[in-house]
């Protein structure tokens, strides 16, 4: 039984597609403010909301808001601290904005409507290095829907669905299994 070039190419393509799907499914989607969304009403504490999440590179941050009254501006740290909306790095205005997190570190967002940032409509999305750990508990009285209690697993995305594999071990095992299967099947070509 020979090993054809076409068969090898098909196997490599299939394994590549599975690996790409697994890497995509590794991301989590977080709705900023959970069920309340992105708003200046209700005294939502976005600092506390973000402190109860474990953000990673590849995650998606979703801002849902009434576009007649709010927007989302990505700003620098000094602009975030001062609620300065004069020269944002990016501005989003659809009312349903998704932002892919592609780098580690702090990502600062404010609402540019007058007075909204000063009223607390700002969030710091801190993407940790893999060696760092995030908080696993939240202070009493939190309004976030996905806040865990002490001793529970790490926070889940606000959608309630986590597609993350634990520390990549599932992806590694699946990739090794696919590679082994590819070698096995290649003997039949």
VMD Tcl script that builds the backbone (N, CA, C; Angstrom):
set m [mol new atoms 567]
animate dup $m
set s [atomselect $m all]
$s set {name element resname resid chain x y z} {
  {N N UNK 1 A 0.837 -1.172 0.000}
  {CA C UNK 1 A 0.000 0.000 0.000}
  {C C UNK 1 A 0.880 1.232 0.000}
  {N N UNK 2 A 0.779 2.003 -1.052}
  {CA C UNK 2 A 1.602 3.193 -1.192}
  {C C UNK 2 A 0.980 4.413 -0.536}
  {N N UNK 3 A 1.786 5.408 -0.403}
  {CA C UNK 3 A 1.363 6.655 0.223}
  {C C UNK 3 A 1.373 7.731 -0.858}
  {N N UNK 4 A 0.182 8.091 -1.388}
  {CA C UNK 4 A 0.106 9.050 -2.485}
  {C C UNK 4 A 0.264 10.475 -1.983}
  {N N UNK 5 A 0.746 11.341 -2.864}
  {CA C UNK 5 A 0.903 12.753 -2.512}
  {C C UNK 5 A -0.456 13.398 -2.284}
  {N N UNK 6 A -1.444 13.006 -3.081}
  {CA C UNK 6 A -2.786 13.576 -2.919}
  {C C UNK 6 A -3.365 13.180 -1.560}
  {N N UNK 7 A -3.210 11.941 -1.174}
  {CA C UNK 7 A -3.706 11.481 0.119}
  {C C UNK 7 A -3.025 12.212 1.262}
  {N N UNK 8 A -1.727 12.417 1.159}
  {CA C UNK 8 A -0.988 13.132 2.198}
  {C C UNK 8 A -1.461 14.579 2.281}
  {N N UNK 9 A -1.681 15.196 1.127}
  {CA C UNK 9 A -2.145 16.584 1.111}
  {C C UNK 9 A -3.534 16.697 1.742}
  {N N UNK 10 A -4.411 15.742 1.457}
  {CA C UNK 10 A -5.753 15.768 2.032}
  {C C UNK 10 A -5.699 15.612 3.553}
  {N N UNK 11 A -4.821 14.755 4.020}
  {CA C UNK 11 A -4.690 14.549 5.468}
  {C C UNK 11 A -4.143 15.800 6.137}
  {N N UNK 12 A -3.119 16.386 5.551}
  {CA C UNK 12 A -2.539 17.603 6.113}
  {C C UNK 12 A -3.585 18.719 6.137}
  {N N UNK 13 A -4.374 18.837 5.067}
  {CA C UNK 13 A -5.416 19.853 5.010}
  {C C UNK 13 A -6.476 19.613 6.090}
  {N N UNK 14 A -6.879 18.372 6.278}
  {CA C UNK 14 A -7.879 18.048 7.297}
  {C C UNK 14 A -7.362 18.346 8.699}
  {N N UNK 15 A -6.123 17.961 8.981}
  {CA C UNK 15 A -5.541 18.214 10.298}
  {C C UNK 15 A -5.406 19.719 10.528}
  {N N UNK 16 A -4.981 20.455 9.504}
  {CA C UNK 16 A -4.856 21.908 9.616}
  {C C UNK 16 A -6.210 22.547 9.907}
  {N N UNK 17 A -7.263 22.093 9.241}
  {CA C UNK 17 A -8.600 22.634 9.470}
  {C C UNK 17 A -9.065 22.364 10.898}
  {N N UNK 18 A -8.818 21.167 11.404}
  {CA C UNK 18 A -9.222 20.827 12.769}
  {C C UNK 18 A -8.453 21.671 13.771}
  {N N UNK 19 A -7.159 21.838 13.564}
  {CA C UNK 19 A -6.355 22.652 14.475}
  {C C UNK 19 A -6.843 24.102 14.458}
  {N N UNK 20 A -7.159 24.638 13.275}
  {CA C UNK 20 A -7.660 26.012 13.182}
  {C C UNK 20 A -8.984 26.153 13.919}
  {N N UNK 21 A -9.876 25.188 13.779}
  {CA C UNK 21 A -11.148 25.223 14.490}
  {C C UNK 21 A -10.947 25.161 15.992}
  {N N UNK 22 A -10.032 24.328 16.439}
  {CA C UNK 22 A -9.779 24.207 17.863}
  {C C UNK 22 A -9.190 25.497 18.427}
  {N N UNK 23 A -8.318 26.148 17.666}
  {CA C UNK 23 A -7.753 27.402 18.143}
  {C C UNK 23 A -8.830 28.467 18.222}
  {N N UNK 24 A -9.763 28.504 17.263}
  {CA C UNK 24 A -10.849 29.472 17.302}
  {C C UNK 24 A -11.755 29.203 18.489}
  {N N UNK 25 A -12.049 27.945 18.741}
  {CA C UNK 25 A -12.970 27.617 19.823}
  {C C UNK 25 A -12.337 27.849 21.191}
  {N N UNK 26 A -11.072 28.137 21.224}
  {CA C UNK 26 A -10.361 28.410 22.466}
  {C C UNK 26 A -10.758 29.779 23.029}
  {N N UNK 27 A -11.309 30.651 22.176}
  {CA C UNK 27 A -11.677 32.003 22.597}
  {C C UNK 27 A -12.977 32.000 23.395}
  {N N UNK 28 A -13.108 32.998 24.246}
  {CA C UNK 28 A -14.340 33.210 25.002}
  {C C UNK 28 A -14.902 34.566 24.598}
  {N N UNK 29 A -16.213 34.706 24.710}
  {CA C UNK 29 A -16.879 35.970 24.416}
  {C C UNK 29 A -17.410 36.529 25.725}
  {N N UNK 30 A -17.047 37.780 26.011}
  {CA C UNK 30 A -17.483 38.446 27.226}
  {C C UNK 30 A -18.351 39.642 26.859}
  {N N UNK 31 A -19.569 39.671 27.355}
  {CA C UNK 31 A -20.434 40.835 27.190}
  {C C UNK 31 A -20.133 41.788 28.339}
  {N N UNK 32 A -19.624 42.960 28.009}
  {CA C UNK 32 A -19.253 43.933 29.034}
  {C C UNK 32 A -20.497 44.326 29.834}
  {N N UNK 33 A -20.401 44.159 31.153}
  {CA C UNK 33 A -21.515 44.475 32.035}
  {C C UNK 33 A -22.538 43.363 32.159}
  {N N UNK 34 A -22.259 42.218 31.558}
  {CA C UNK 34 A -23.178 41.077 31.563}
  {C C UNK 34 A -24.569 41.518 31.116}
  {N N UNK 35 A -25.615 41.164 31.832}
  {CA C UNK 35 A -26.982 41.436 31.363}
  {C C UNK 35 A -27.297 42.931 31.302}
  {N N UNK 36 A -26.632 43.764 32.100}
  {CA C UNK 36 A -26.877 45.210 32.068}
  {C C UNK 36 A -26.296 45.856 30.817}
  {N N UNK 37 A -25.246 45.267 30.278}
  {CA C UNK 37 A -24.598 45.821 29.097}
  {C C UNK 37 A -23.741 47.031 29.408}
  {N N UNK 38 A -23.542 47.858 28.389}
  {CA C UNK 38 A -22.689 49.053 28.470}
  {C C UNK 38 A -23.613 50.247 28.687}
  {N N UNK 39 A -23.659 50.746 29.914}
  {CA C UNK 39 A -24.625 51.780 30.270}
  {C C UNK 39 A -24.089 52.664 31.396}
  {N N UNK 40 A -24.684 53.828 31.517}
  {CA C UNK 40 A -24.344 54.713 32.634}
  {C C UNK 40 A -25.439 54.673 33.701}
  {N N UNK 41 A -26.474 53.898 33.467}
  {CA C UNK 41 A -27.602 53.787 34.398}
  {C C UNK 41 A -27.403 52.555 35.286}
  {N N UNK 42 A -27.762 52.672 36.552}
  {CA C UNK 42 A -27.749 51.505 37.432}
  {C C UNK 42 A -26.513 51.330 38.275}
  {N N UNK 43 A -25.608 52.283 38.249}
  {CA C UNK 43 A -24.404 52.209 39.089}
  {C C UNK 43 A -23.624 50.913 38.905}
  {N N UNK 44 A -23.483 50.457 37.687}
  {CA C UNK 44 A -22.713 49.250 37.409}
  {C C UNK 44 A -21.235 49.549 37.608}
  {N N UNK 45 A -20.549 48.681 38.339}
  {CA C UNK 45 A -19.129 48.856 38.618}
  {C C UNK 45 A -18.322 48.037 37.602}
  {N N UNK 46 A -17.906 48.667 36.518}
  {CA C UNK 46 A -17.170 47.966 35.466}
  {C C UNK 46 A -15.790 47.521 35.933}
  {N N UNK 47 A -15.220 48.221 36.888}
  {CA C UNK 47 A -13.929 47.805 37.439}
  {C C UNK 47 A -14.086 46.458 38.144}
  {N N UNK 48 A -15.134 46.330 38.933}
  {CA C UNK 48 A -15.395 45.059 39.608}
  {C C UNK 48 A -15.772 43.984 38.596}
  {N N UNK 49 A -16.565 44.353 37.599}
  {CA C UNK 49 A -16.971 43.381 36.568}
  {C C UNK 49 A -15.726 42.780 35.902}
  {N N UNK 50 A -14.802 43.629 35.474}
  {CA C UNK 50 A -13.622 43.116 34.767}
  {C C UNK 50 A -12.675 42.361 35.700}
  {N N UNK 51 A -12.668 42.718 36.984}
  {CA C UNK 51 A -11.783 42.051 37.943}
  {C C UNK 51 A -12.207 40.606 38.190}
  {N N UNK 52 A -13.450 40.264 37.873}
  {CA C UNK 52 A -13.928 38.897 38.104}
  {C C UNK 52 A -13.793 38.017 36.869}
  {N N UNK 53 A -13.169 38.528 35.826}
  {CA C UNK 53 A -13.012 37.789 34.571}
  {C C UNK 53 A -11.548 37.423 34.353}
  {N N UNK 54 A -11.336 36.374 33.607}
  {CA C UNK 54 A -9.991 35.968 33.217}
  {C C UNK 54 A -9.886 36.127 31.704}
  {N N UNK 55 A -9.377 37.256 31.274}
  {CA C UNK 55 A -9.267 37.549 29.848}
  {C C UNK 55 A -7.972 36.969 29.290}
  {N N UNK 56 A -8.048 36.469 28.069}
  {CA C UNK 56 A -6.879 35.920 27.391}
  {C C UNK 56 A -6.823 36.440 25.967}
  {N N UNK 57 A -5.625 36.437 25.385}
  {CA C UNK 57 A -5.478 36.801 23.984}
  {C C UNK 57 A -6.371 35.868 23.167}
  {N N UNK 58 A -7.100 36.426 22.232}
  {CA C UNK 58 A -8.024 35.663 21.405}
  {C C UNK 58 A -9.472 35.801 21.847}
  {N N UNK 59 A -9.688 36.295 23.059}
  {CA C UNK 59 A -11.051 36.496 23.533}
  {C C UNK 59 A -11.720 37.633 22.771}
  {N N UNK 60 A -13.035 37.651 22.848}
  {CA C UNK 60 A -13.826 38.683 22.194}
  {C C UNK 60 A -14.589 39.439 23.270}
  {N N UNK 61 A -14.482 40.753 23.222}
  {CA C UNK 61 A -15.194 41.621 24.151}
  {C C UNK 61 A -16.350 42.234 23.365}
  {N N UNK 62 A -17.565 42.067 23.892}
  {CA C UNK 62 A -18.752 42.574 23.203}
  {C C UNK 62 A -19.390 43.694 24.028}
  {N N UNK 63 A -19.586 44.836 23.392}
  {CA C UNK 63 A -20.258 45.974 24.008}
  {C C UNK 63 A -21.650 46.080 23.400}
  {N N UNK 64 A -22.685 45.951 24.236}
  {CA C UNK 64 A -24.063 46.126 23.793}
  {C C UNK 64 A -24.635 47.340 24.509}
  {N N UNK 65 A -25.202 48.278 23.739}
  {CA C UNK 65 A -25.678 49.533 24.312}
  {C C UNK 65 A -26.640 50.212 23.344}
  {N N UNK 66 A -27.342 51.223 23.834}
  {CA C UNK 66 A -28.209 52.038 23.007}
  {C C UNK 66 A -27.335 53.069 22.305}
  {N N UNK 67 A -27.199 52.943 20.987}
  {CA C UNK 67 A -26.302 53.802 20.214}
  {C C UNK 67 A -26.767 55.262 20.165}
  {N N UNK 68 A -27.992 55.546 20.563}
  {CA C UNK 68 A -28.453 56.938 20.619}
  {C C UNK 68 A -27.823 57.682 21.793}
  {N N UNK 69 A -27.420 56.927 22.824}
  {CA C UNK 69 A -26.948 57.574 24.049}
  {C C UNK 69 A -25.495 57.258 24.404}
  {N N UNK 70 A -24.937 56.211 23.809}
  {CA C UNK 70 A -23.600 55.762 24.204}
  {C C UNK 70 A -22.735 55.468 22.982}
  {N N UNK 71 A -21.465 55.280 23.234}
  {CA C UNK 71 A -20.503 54.779 22.261}
  {C C UNK 71 A -19.403 54.074 23.046}
  {N N UNK 72 A -18.429 53.555 22.344}
  {CA C UNK 72 A -17.279 52.924 22.981}
  {C C UNK 72 A -16.036 53.539 22.353}
  {N N UNK 73 A -15.137 54.000 23.194}
  {CA C UNK 73 A -13.878 54.560 22.711}
  {C C UNK 73 A -12.725 53.820 23.366}
  {N N UNK 74 A -11.822 53.350 22.537}
  {CA C UNK 74 A -10.588 52.753 23.068}
  {C C UNK 74 A -9.604 53.890 23.270}
  {N N UNK 75 A -9.033 53.971 24.477}
  {CA C UNK 75 A -8.170 55.095 24.831}
  {C C UNK 75 A -6.897 54.608 25.516}
  {N N UNK 76 A -5.970 55.530 25.715}
  {CA C UNK 76 A -4.744 55.242 26.457}
  {C C UNK 76 A -5.040 55.285 27.956}
  {N N UNK 77 A -4.087 54.828 28.766}
  {CA C UNK 77 A -4.269 54.842 30.208}
  {C C UNK 77 A -4.479 56.259 30.763}
  {N N UNK 78 A -3.656 57.246 30.364}
  {CA C UNK 78 A -3.899 58.604 30.877}
  {C C UNK 78 A -5.282 59.140 30.471}
  {N N UNK 79 A -5.728 58.828 29.259}
  {CA C UNK 79 A -7.050 59.272 28.812}
  {C C UNK 79 A -8.148 58.574 29.619}
  {N N UNK 80 A -7.933 57.309 29.930}
  {CA C UNK 80 A -8.880 56.531 30.739}
  {C C UNK 80 A -9.018 57.150 32.129}
  {N N UNK 81 A -7.873 57.427 32.754}
  {CA C UNK 81 A -7.887 57.995 34.108}
  {C C UNK 81 A -8.567 59.365 34.137}
  {N N UNK 82 A -8.347 60.175 33.091}
  {CA C UNK 82 A -8.883 61.533 33.049}
  {C C UNK 82 A -10.258 61.614 32.366}
  {N N UNK 83 A -10.762 60.461 31.882}
  {CA C UNK 83 A -12.020 60.455 31.100}
  {C C UNK 83 A -11.925 61.426 29.924}
  {N N UNK 84 A -10.809 61.379 29.229}
  {CA C UNK 84 A -10.543 62.260 28.097}
  {C C UNK 84 A -10.915 61.531 26.801}
  {N N UNK 85 A -11.964 62.016 26.136}
  {CA C UNK 85 A -12.441 61.394 24.898}
  {C C UNK 85 A -12.053 62.191 23.661}
  {N N UNK 86 A -11.089 63.106 23.789}
  {CA C UNK 86 A -10.768 64.020 22.689}
  {C C UNK 86 A -10.034 63.369 21.519}
  {N N UNK 87 A -9.240 62.340 21.759}
  {CA C UNK 87 A -8.463 61.717 20.676}
  {C C UNK 87 A -8.379 60.206 20.905}
  {N N UNK 88 A -9.505 59.485 20.780}
  {CA C UNK 88 A -9.486 58.042 21.043}
  {C C UNK 88 A -8.650 57.277 20.017}
  {N N UNK 89 A -8.165 56.121 20.429}
  {CA C UNK 89 A -7.432 55.241 19.512}
  {C C UNK 89 A -8.384 54.621 18.505}
  {N N UNK 90 A -9.627 54.364 18.939}
  {CA C UNK 90 A -10.680 53.820 18.068}
  {C C UNK 90 A -12.020 54.202 18.672}
  {N N UNK 91 A -13.026 54.335 17.819}
  {CA C UNK 91 A -14.375 54.654 18.268}
  {C C UNK 91 A -15.347 53.662 17.645}
  {N N UNK 92 A -16.273 53.170 18.449}
  {CA C UNK 92 A -17.289 52.211 18.011}
  {C C UNK 92 A -18.658 52.808 18.315}
  {N N UNK 93 A -19.589 52.678 17.377}
  {CA C UNK 93 A -20.873 53.364 17.541}
  {C C UNK 93 A -22.083 52.535 17.111}
  {N N UNK 94 A -21.951 51.253 16.901}
  {CA C UNK 94 A -23.067 50.469 16.359}
  {C C UNK 94 A -24.098 50.063 17.412}
  {N N UNK 95 A -23.695 50.015 18.674}
  {CA C UNK 95 A -24.581 49.511 19.719}
  {C C UNK 95 A -24.402 48.027 19.967}
  {N N UNK 96 A -23.642 47.379 19.109}
  {CA C UNK 96 A -23.340 45.951 19.256}
  {C C UNK 96 A -21.942 45.712 18.681}
  {N N UNK 97 A -20.944 46.175 19.410}
  {CA C UNK 97 A -19.565 46.146 18.919}
  {C C UNK 97 A -18.792 44.980 19.513}
  {N N UNK 98 A -18.070 44.270 18.665}
  {CA C UNK 98 A -17.212 43.194 19.149}
  {C C UNK 98 A -15.765 43.569 18.859}
  {N N UNK 99 A -14.934 43.342 19.853}
  {CA C UNK 99 A -13.520 43.686 19.755}
  {C C UNK 99 A -12.705 42.447 20.085}
  {N N UNK 100 A -11.865 42.034 19.151}
  {CA C UNK 100 A -10.986 40.886 19.363}
  {C C UNK 100 A -9.761 41.348 20.131}
  {N N UNK 101 A -9.449 40.653 21.203}
  {CA C UNK 101 A -8.273 40.979 22.002}
  {C C UNK 101 A -7.084 40.219 21.410}
  {N N UNK 102 A -6.120 40.962 20.901}
  {CA C UNK 102 A -4.989 40.347 20.212}
  {C C UNK 102 A -3.661 40.498 20.948}
  {N N UNK 103 A -3.659 41.279 22.029}
  {CA C UNK 103 A -2.408 41.476 22.763}
  {C C UNK 103 A -2.648 41.384 24.267}
  {N N UNK 104 A -1.598 41.060 25.006}
  {CA C UNK 104 A -1.643 41.029 26.469}
  {C C UNK 104 A -1.616 42.457 26.995}
  {N N UNK 105 A -1.941 42.597 28.261}
  {CA C UNK 105 A -1.877 43.900 28.896}
  {C C UNK 105 A -3.243 44.541 29.042}
  {N N UNK 106 A -3.222 45.828 29.358}
  {CA C UNK 106 A -4.452 46.577 29.612}
  {C C UNK 106 A -5.027 47.142 28.318}
  {N N UNK 107 A -6.353 47.066 28.203}
  {CA C UNK 107 A -7.096 47.636 27.087}
  {C C UNK 107 A -8.172 48.521 27.722}
  {N N UNK 108 A -8.085 49.825 27.469}
  {CA C UNK 108 A -8.943 50.784 28.155}
  {C C UNK 108 A -10.057 51.268 27.229}
  {N N UNK 109 A -11.292 51.268 27.759}
  {CA C UNK 109 A -12.456 51.710 27.006}
  {C C UNK 109 A -13.291 52.646 27.862}
  {N N UNK 110 A -13.818 53.695 27.233}
  {CA C UNK 110 A -14.709 54.637 27.914}
  {C C UNK 110 A -15.899 54.926 27.006}
  {N N UNK 111 A -16.954 55.468 27.597}
  {CA C UNK 111 A -18.050 56.031 26.815}
  {C C UNK 111 A -17.716 57.496 26.609}
  {N N UNK 112 A -17.813 57.978 25.371}
  {CA C UNK 112 A -17.462 59.359 25.061}
  {C C UNK 112 A -18.601 60.351 25.232}
  {N N UNK 113 A -19.798 59.875 25.597}
  {CA C UNK 113 A -20.909 60.805 25.828}
  {C C UNK 113 A -20.582 61.664 27.048}
  {N N UNK 114 A -20.882 62.951 26.989}
  {CA C UNK 114 A -20.533 63.851 28.111}
  {C C UNK 114 A -21.040 63.343 29.460}
  {N N UNK 115 A -20.113 63.241 30.404}
  {CA C UNK 115 A -20.439 62.851 31.767}
  {C C UNK 115 A -20.517 61.356 32.028}
  {N N UNK 116 A -20.587 60.542 31.001}
  {CA C UNK 116 A -20.767 59.104 31.199}
  {C C UNK 116 A -19.527 58.440 31.794}
  {N N UNK 117 A -18.357 58.763 31.278}
  {CA C UNK 117 A -17.127 58.188 31.831}
  {C C UNK 117 A -16.961 58.617 33.277}
  {N N UNK 118 A -17.201 59.888 33.554}
  {CA C UNK 118 A -17.078 60.393 34.914}
  {C C UNK 118 A -18.059 59.689 35.855}
  {N N UNK 119 A -19.190 59.228 35.302}
  {CA C UNK 119 A -20.189 58.503 36.098}
  {C C UNK 119 A -19.841 57.023 36.252}
  {N N UNK 120 A -18.707 56.597 35.652}
  {CA C UNK 120 A -18.247 55.224 35.830}
  {C C UNK 120 A -18.358 54.334 34.612}
  {N N UNK 121 A -18.771 54.882 33.470}
  {CA C UNK 121 A -18.895 54.064 32.264}
  {C C UNK 121 A -17.547 53.990 31.562}
  {N N UNK 122 A -16.674 53.194 32.169}
  {CA C UNK 122 A -15.342 52.945 31.632}
  {C C UNK 122 A -14.893 51.595 32.141}
  {N N UNK 123 A -14.074 50.904 31.339}
  {CA C UNK 123 A -13.641 49.565 31.733}
  {C C UNK 123 A -12.191 49.339 31.298}
  {N N UNK 124 A -11.462 48.650 32.155}
  {CA C UNK 124 A -10.077 48.244 31.903}
  {C C UNK 124 A -10.100 46.735 31.708}
  {N N UNK 125 A -9.863 46.298 30.483}
  {CA C UNK 125 A -9.784 44.862 30.182}
  {C C UNK 125 A -8.315 44.484 30.283}
  {N N UNK 126 A -7.964 43.737 31.330}
  {CA C UNK 126 A -6.571 43.367 31.567}
  {C C UNK 126 A -6.355 41.921 31.146}
  {N N UNK 127 A -5.591 41.739 30.078}
  {CA C UNK 127 A -5.281 40.405 29.563}
  {C C UNK 127 A -3.976 39.959 30.212}
  {N N UNK 128 A -4.081 38.946 31.048}
  {CA C UNK 128 A -2.940 38.485 31.828}
  {C C UNK 128 A -2.003 37.613 31.015}
  {N N UNK 129 A -0.747 37.602 31.452}
  {CA C UNK 129 A 0.191 36.614 30.913}
  {C C UNK 129 A -0.256 35.257 31.434}
  {N N UNK 130 A 0.084 34.188 30.748}
  {CA C UNK 130 A -0.383 32.863 31.133}
  {C C UNK 130 A 0.102 32.439 32.506}
  {N N UNK 131 A 1.217 32.989 32.986}
  {CA C UNK 131 A 1.726 32.596 34.301}
  {C C UNK 131 A 0.996 33.317 35.431}
  {N N UNK 132 A 0.270 34.394 35.113}
  {CA C UNK 132 A -0.464 35.127 36.136}
  {C C UNK 132 A -1.814 34.456 36.364}
  {N N UNK 133 A -2.377 34.698 37.513}
  {CA C UNK 133 A -3.706 34.173 37.777}
  {C C UNK 133 A -4.653 35.315 38.034}
  {N N UNK 134 A -5.918 35.084 37.738}
  {CA C UNK 134 A -6.941 36.099 37.944}
  {C C UNK 134 A -7.736 35.755 39.188}
  {N N UNK 135 A -8.468 36.718 39.711}
  {CA C UNK 135 A -9.284 36.455 40.891}
  {C C UNK 135 A -10.342 35.387 40.603}
  {N N UNK 136 A -10.676 34.618 41.620}
  {CA C UNK 136 A -11.710 33.601 41.439}
  {C C UNK 136 A -12.933 33.910 42.271}
  {N N UNK 137 A -12.900 34.982 43.033}
  {CA C UNK 137 A -14.072 35.362 43.805}
  {C C UNK 137 A -14.370 36.832 43.585}
  {N N UNK 138 A -15.587 37.216 43.909}
  {CA C UNK 138 A -15.997 38.610 43.777}
  {C C UNK 138 A -16.554 39.076 45.109}
  {N N UNK 139 A -16.454 40.370 45.379}
  {CA C UNK 139 A -17.021 40.892 46.616}
  {C C UNK 139 A -18.530 40.680 46.669}
  {N N UNK 140 A -19.067 40.662 47.878}
  {CA C UNK 140 A -20.506 40.478 48.062}
  {C C UNK 140 A -21.277 41.582 47.360}
  {N N UNK 141 A -22.471 41.253 46.906}
  {CA C UNK 141 A -23.353 42.252 46.323}
  {C C UNK 141 A -23.082 42.570 44.866}
  {N N UNK 142 A -22.273 41.806 44.201}
  {CA C UNK 142 A -21.993 42.056 42.795}
  {C C UNK 142 A -23.233 41.806 41.956}
  {N N UNK 143 A -23.426 42.615 40.913}
  {CA C UNK 143 A -24.572 42.440 40.040}
  {C C UNK 143 A -24.225 41.651 38.795}
  {N N UNK 144 A -22.989 41.247 38.646}
  {CA C UNK 144 A -22.599 40.502 37.458}
  {C C UNK 144 A -23.202 39.109 37.478}
  {N N UNK 145 A -23.747 38.701 36.325}
  {CA C UNK 145 A -24.458 37.430 36.243}
  {C C UNK 145 A -23.524 36.227 36.343}
  {N N UNK 146 A -22.267 36.386 35.953}
  {CA C UNK 146 A -21.388 35.225 35.926}
  {C C UNK 146 A -20.371 35.226 37.063}
  {N N UNK 147 A -20.605 35.997 38.094}
  {CA C UNK 147 A -19.675 36.051 39.213}
  {C C UNK 147 A -19.792 34.763 40.015}
  {N N UNK 148 A -18.691 34.029 40.215}
  {CA C UNK 148 A -18.743 32.788 40.969}
  {C C UNK 148 A -18.676 33.040 42.472}
  {N N UNK 149 A -19.048 32.051 43.224}
  {CA C UNK 149 A -18.869 32.133 44.665}
  {C C UNK 149 A -17.511 31.555 45.018}
  {N N UNK 150 A -17.084 31.770 46.243}
  {CA C UNK 150 A -15.770 31.287 46.662}
  {C C UNK 150 A -15.691 29.780 46.491}
  {N N UNK 151 A -14.577 29.327 45.955}
  {CA C UNK 151 A -14.337 27.896 45.794}
  {C C UNK 151 A -14.916 27.323 44.519}
  {N N UNK 152 A -15.580 28.149 43.723}
  {CA C UNK 152 A -16.135 27.632 42.473}
  {C C UNK 152 A -15.101 27.763 41.371}
  {N N UNK 153 A -15.369 27.167 40.199}
  {CA C UNK 153 A -14.402 27.254 39.101}
  {C C UNK 153 A -14.200 28.691 38.658}
  {N N UNK 154 A -13.211 28.898 37.816}
  {CA C UNK 154 A -12.903 30.226 37.296}
  {C C UNK 154 A -14.124 30.804 36.610}
  {N N UNK 155 A -14.216 32.135 36.540}
  {CA C UNK 155 A -15.378 32.775 35.940}
  {C C UNK 155 A -15.585 32.338 34.506}
  {N N UNK 156 A -16.848 32.240 34.121}
  {CA C UNK 156 A -17.165 31.895 32.742}
  {C C UNK 156 A -17.558 33.157 32.008}
  {N N UNK 157 A -17.528 33.115 30.672}
  {CA C UNK 157 A -17.950 34.279 29.917}
  {C C UNK 157 A -19.405 34.603 30.230}
  {N N UNK 158 A -19.800 35.846 29.976}
  {CA C UNK 158 A -21.132 36.278 30.338}
  {C C UNK 158 A -22.210 35.556 29.548}
  {N N UNK 159 A -21.877 34.989 28.423}
  {CA C UNK 159 A -22.872 34.257 27.662}
  {C C UNK 159 A -23.209 32.937 28.335}
  {N N UNK 160 A -22.423 32.545 29.322}
  {CA C UNK 160 A -22.664 31.286 30.011}
  {C C UNK 160 A -22.045 30.099 29.295}
  {N N UNK 161 A -21.411 30.337 28.181}
  {CA C UNK 161 A -20.820 29.240 27.422}
  {C C UNK 161 A -19.322 29.488 27.318}
  {N N UNK 162 A -18.536 28.565 27.835}
  {CA C UNK 162 A -17.097 28.685 27.729}
  {C C UNK 162 A -16.588 27.627 26.774}
  {N N UNK 163 A -15.894 28.072 25.745}
  {CA C UNK 163 A -15.357 27.137 24.774}
  {C C UNK 163 A -13.865 26.922 24.976}
  {N N UNK 164 A -13.327 27.448 26.062}
  {CA C UNK 164 A -11.898 27.305 26.316}
  {C C UNK 164 A -11.559 25.898 26.750}
  {N N UNK 165 A -10.476 25.379 26.214}
  {CA C UNK 165 A -9.932 24.118 26.697}
  {C C UNK 165 A -9.048 24.456 27.886}
  {N N UNK 166 A -8.962 23.553 28.842}
  {CA C UNK 166 A -8.158 23.860 30.019}
  {C C UNK 166 A -6.685 23.802 29.673}
  {N N UNK 167 A -6.068 24.986 29.710}
  {CA C UNK 167 A -4.638 25.177 29.515}
  {C C UNK 167 A -4.103 24.497 28.261}
  {N N UNK 168 A -4.930 24.368 27.228}
  {CA C UNK 168 A -4.464 23.841 25.961}
  {C C UNK 168 A -4.291 22.344 25.919}
  {N N UNK 169 A -4.506 21.647 27.038}
  {CA C UNK 169 A -4.254 20.216 27.034}
  {C C UNK 169 A -5.203 19.485 26.099}
  {N N UNK 170 A -6.448 19.905 26.022}
  {CA C UNK 170 A -7.405 19.270 25.126}
  {C C UNK 170 A -6.970 19.463 23.687}
  {N N UNK 171 A -6.558 20.662 23.335}
  {CA C UNK 171 A -6.107 20.924 21.974}
  {C C UNK 171 A -4.890 20.075 21.647}
  {N N UNK 172 A -3.952 19.995 22.568}
  {CA C UNK 172 A -2.754 19.191 22.344}
  {C C UNK 172 A -3.118 17.730 22.114}
  {N N UNK 173 A -3.991 17.176 22.961}
  {CA C UNK 173 A -4.390 15.777 22.818}
  {C C UNK 173 A -5.112 15.531 21.500}
  {N N UNK 174 A -6.002 16.451 21.135}
  {CA C UNK 174 A -6.723 16.279 19.875}
  {C C UNK 174 A -5.789 16.367 18.677}
  {N N UNK 175 A -4.842 17.278 18.725}
  {CA C UNK 175 A -3.877 17.398 17.629}
  {C C UNK 175 A -3.031 16.141 17.507}
  {N N UNK 176 A -2.584 15.611 18.647}
  {CA C UNK 176 A -1.800 14.376 18.610}
  {C C UNK 176 A -2.636 13.214 18.089}
  {N N UNK 177 A -3.892 13.146 18.511}
  {CA C UNK 177 A -4.771 12.082 18.024}
  {C C UNK 177 A -4.990 12.208 16.522}
  {N N UNK 178 A -5.198 13.430 16.033}
  {CA C UNK 178 A -5.393 13.642 14.592}
  {C C UNK 178 A -4.130 13.273 13.816}
  {N N UNK 179 A -2.975 13.639 14.354}
  {CA C UNK 179 A -1.722 13.307 13.675}
  {C C UNK 179 A -1.530 11.792 13.620}
  {N N UNK 180 A -1.829 11.123 14.739}
  {CA C UNK 180 A -1.729 9.662 14.759}
  {C C UNK 180 A -2.693 9.024 13.787}
  {N N UNK 181 A -3.902 9.544 13.730}
  {CA C UNK 181 A -4.893 9.033 12.791}
  {C C UNK 181 A -4.432 9.253 11.353}
  {N N UNK 182 A -3.849 10.427 11.073}
  {CA C UNK 182 A -3.362 10.730 9.736}
  {C C UNK 182 A -2.275 9.743 9.321}
  {N N UNK 183 A -1.373 9.431 10.234}
  {CA C UNK 183 A -0.315 8.469 9.928}
  {C C UNK 183 A -0.931 7.093 9.670}
  {N N UNK 184 A -1.900 6.718 10.495}
  {CA C UNK 184 A -2.562 5.420 10.332}
  {C C UNK 184 A -3.275 5.342 8.980}
  {N N UNK 185 A -4.046 6.378 8.653}
  {CA C UNK 185 A -4.817 6.382 7.404}
  {C C UNK 185 A -3.897 6.458 6.194}
  {N N UNK 186 A -2.771 7.144 6.321}
  {CA C UNK 186 A -1.875 7.300 5.185}
  {C C UNK 186 A -1.332 5.951 4.697}
  {N N UNK 187 A -1.338 4.962 5.551}
  {CA C UNK 187 A -0.898 3.629 5.155}
  {C C UNK 187 A -1.852 2.951 4.187}
  {N N UNK 188 A -3.071 3.465 4.104}
  {CA C UNK 188 A -4.063 2.881 3.193}
  {C C UNK 188 A -4.056 3.526 1.830}
  {N N UNK 189 A -3.309 4.586 1.608}
  {CA C UNK 189 A -3.254 5.255 0.289}
  {C C UNK 189 A -2.162 4.708 -0.549}
}
mol reanalyze $m
mol bondsrecalc $m
mol representation Tube
mol addrep $m
